[in-house]
Amino acid sequence: MVTLKIKVGHYYAYAYKDKHTIAFAVLYGFERGKNKDVYTLRLYTSNGDFEFPIKESTFDRWVKEGRITELTPEEALDYAL
């Protein structure tokens, strides 16, 4: 089994416990300095889209919990529309 890693420019879906999902894209991340391993996500919801910071450790925890799936660009577009 391949473990998902957070990657800039990729699309993912986060599933809530009630099976509601939110699509997001990873816009950029910091590799060095004070904000090391912090990434900016753009979330796509029914109320619009907004940016949200996340630490790599939080993303890894969500993967272990089975909440994250990787999306194709076409699937991400479906969520955004």
Buried (B, 14 or more C-beta within 10 A) or exposed (E): EEEBEBEEEBBBBBBEEEEEBBBBBBEEBEEEEEEEBBBBBBBBEEEEBEEEEBBBEBBBEBBEEEBBBBBEEEBBEEBEE
